[in-house]
Amino acid sequence: MTSTQPQALLIRVGRSDAHWWWADIDHEALGCRLVCRTLPLGVTKVESPFSWNFVLLAVRTMRMLFQARREGFAYVFTFENDWLTLIIATVQTLLLVRRPRHVILQFIMREPTPTLKSRLKYAFMRWCFRSVHLCVCSSRPEAAFYTRVFGWSPDKVAFVPFHTDPAFVKRQVAAEEPFALAAGRTFRDYPTLLDAARTGLDLPVTIVAGRSTFGSVVVPEGVTVRYDIPLPELIDLIARSAIVVLPLTEREISTGQSVLLEAMSMGKPVVVTRVNGTVDYIDHMRTGVLVAPKDSEALRDAINRLAGDPALRRRIGEAGREQVLQQHLPDHYAQGVGRALRNKR
């Protein structure tokens, strides 16, 4: 790493300056000397702008932003589209400030709807994101969507494949147990999975979801639902499962990569819906099985085919794990972000 490399400041809300996926990255690949700093609030997430925590967040964010400017940071990195990101984008747009250049990692924003609230929200976002230098998202179709809906130039959005914790790859995975696992709360198509279970699955299914996911829906025999379990417990279930199933709804944005890559990193064969969040990650019948959206018969057949073929499960699981090793670790993400920054200059 040379002294001429620009500095980049990664800002988070939380209790520690450590962040697992930047701990061992190659700074040469990123093209920046990265510094991680945490805004101490006593909470990891601010829920409402009408709260004392939000006021503290705004004040401390602006203080850290102007300090970064004084210290000569070339970039400031934030995650997703949370309050921290919006505060920095709004301040820099309002004050016509473009330094340090704002880069949003793992950018995601739900599609607009015909409602007045949604139209006002998008009008505000188009304005406040004017100051943003680069948005990094997790699928190619999603990048095209943001370019279109915000009227951005193509080089303002970059697709960089999502990453996972190297600890999952290193984990000693126990012998598989005879059950399929589905997990996640956002944009999951569990009704299609339940329909597949009603028509006959050769394995019992465990679903890990939020308490509001199912409501009064009747869960068929052979399906167990667990709610809001801790992450270590979820990882243990993935490690013990025979198959991981990821039924997703069709969206312009992408979702599902976290569970998908966790499963692949542990050598689990995956059955996933062919949507924006998965088409860049799965090579059909090599690193996973893709099925059409809302097709319960295809989902049932894919699960049953894997359930009855241990050699196929092993082959797909091993290919998926190798893909993670080659494309989806923190260093790979840093390389992708670095390329996007160089292309943007």
LINVEN-V753623 format. One line per field, one symbol per residue. psi: psi as a letter, one per 20 degrees, with the letter a starting at -180 (. if undefined). Layout:
psi=???
This chain:
psi=pqiipqqppoprpbiqiqpgijhkqohgghjqopppqpooiiripphqilqhhgggggghghghghghghikphqpprqblahgghggggghghjlpjpqpppoqlpppqqqriqgggghghggghghjhipgppprjqghgghghgghikqqhjippppqrrrphhhhipoprpqqmqqppqqhpkqmhhhghhhhhjnqiqqppporqhjghcjppprqipppqplqqghhghhgghirhqppnpqqpqhrqrihggghgghhjkppqoqpnrhihhihpopjgjrppqqqknhghgghgghghhjnhhgggggghhgghgghhikrhhgggggggghghhh.
